Amino acid sequence: MSRHLASAVALVLVASAACSSVGPPADGGIAVAAANVPRASASPEDARAAARAINAFGLDLYRRVAGAGGNVVVSPASIALALAMARAGARGATADEMDAVLRDVATDANAPWLNALDQALATRSGTFKDTTGQQLDVTLRIANAPFAQRDMTLQPAYLEALATRFGAGLRLVDYIRESEAARRLINGWVDGQTEHRIPELLVPGVLTPDTRLALVNAIYLKAPWLTPFLADATKPGPFTRADGSTVEVPMMSLGAALPYAEGDGWRAVELPYVGGSLALTVIVPDDLARFEAALDAEGLAAIVGASAERQVSLFLPKFGIETKAQLKDVLAALGMPSAFDPDRADFSGITAEERLYITDVIHQANIDVDEMGTEAAAATAVVMGTTSAPAEPVSLRVDRPFLFALRDLPTGTVLFLGRVADPSAER
């Protein structure tokens, strides 16, 4: 597949620090430090609770990011996991605001949620048969890697939270004397975790001698369809943009029994991937702007819940899209301004030696869908500084702007969420 969808998230913080233990160098010579505590146990209900919170946060975020129009893709799960690692060290009003925006997914009381979700998603990879009997691989990789300044002191409770909730130990680097070398090391780790789809998450100048900690989460996804489209059945077809103009795009076609639903002003179909744990839901509204404005996590769950298997003749454009967004103002507007205010931010749970605040949040994601399946990548940097009966067959021609949600079915987590306004646009 020529394009991809993956997700990488980095939180770059200023802090000072020491660690419970330091191990031998790893990841190209980076020493590793970790709290001596085991990963917490996990339950399916905790994973589903995390999914509900992430989906609610993701729809809130999506509506603001998508407001500018055009093609959009974001990774709610990736962004939430990155922010959650910062939230583990937030206190006071900063913690309260982050909890409200993240729908309590990262509170101390709900600490098992993200741990359970992370462990559940880690089991999705494997080799499975498609409907033709072909053995195909699914890869869904979740990785967390905090990168900390050597010889600086982090709160022991924060190190324990990283270990028990995220399965993460610290990689030790030297931002003070070698910030550019640290940037290259972190980018190299992300590049490897995302199969070279995100070679430069952190651009020059993001890390400085004042940086003390970079919290990095990476998600990589590659999944073939359970029922693949036939490549020779793809033909040029018209696609009508929101402004009424028309463009010709490669239109895939498939006739299969698929989960299908329709309601007042919308139609939806679900395309499962091999293995049965992941699926892409495609929603085609009559009025995209009005539908998006009203869509929330409960609405998405209702659409998914209304789906029933039908014989569907589906026409779906191939697409590859990418989004780069500055999320600092979006997150502040959603209700967590204190985290970005050097005078009000309280991340004393990370370190007591310096005052930290988030200086920026940068998100980048891309997704490609073709006859064989989906591959994808995304990256986020949170930069912190000191200071019933058989139904009749249906036909669904996706020839106008539509939404998509790539979901983990057992938990309900929305891994990637987006809008295709023009499949012909270069990403």
Secondary structure, 3 states (H helix, E strand, C coil): CCCCEEEEEEEEECCCCCCCCEEEEECCCEEEECCCCCCCCCCHHHHHHHHHHHHHHHHHHHHHHHHHCCCEEECHHHHHHHHHHHHCCCCHHHHHHHHHHCCCCCCCCCHHHHHHHHHHHCCCCEEEECCCCCEEEEEEEEEEEEEEECCCCCCHHHHHHHHHHHCCCEEEECHHHHHHHHHHHHHHHHHHHCCCCCCCCCCCCCCCCCCCEEEEEEEEEEEEECCCCCHHHCEEEEEECCCCCEEEEEEEEEEEEEEEEEECCEEEEEEEECCCCEEEEEEEECCHHHHHHHCCHHHHHHHHHCCEEEEEEEEEECEEEEEEEECHHHHHHHCCHHHHCCCCCCCCCCCCCCCCEEEEEEEEEEEEECCCEEEEEEEEEEEEECCCCCCCCEEEECCCCEEEEEEECCCCCEEEEEEECCCCCCC
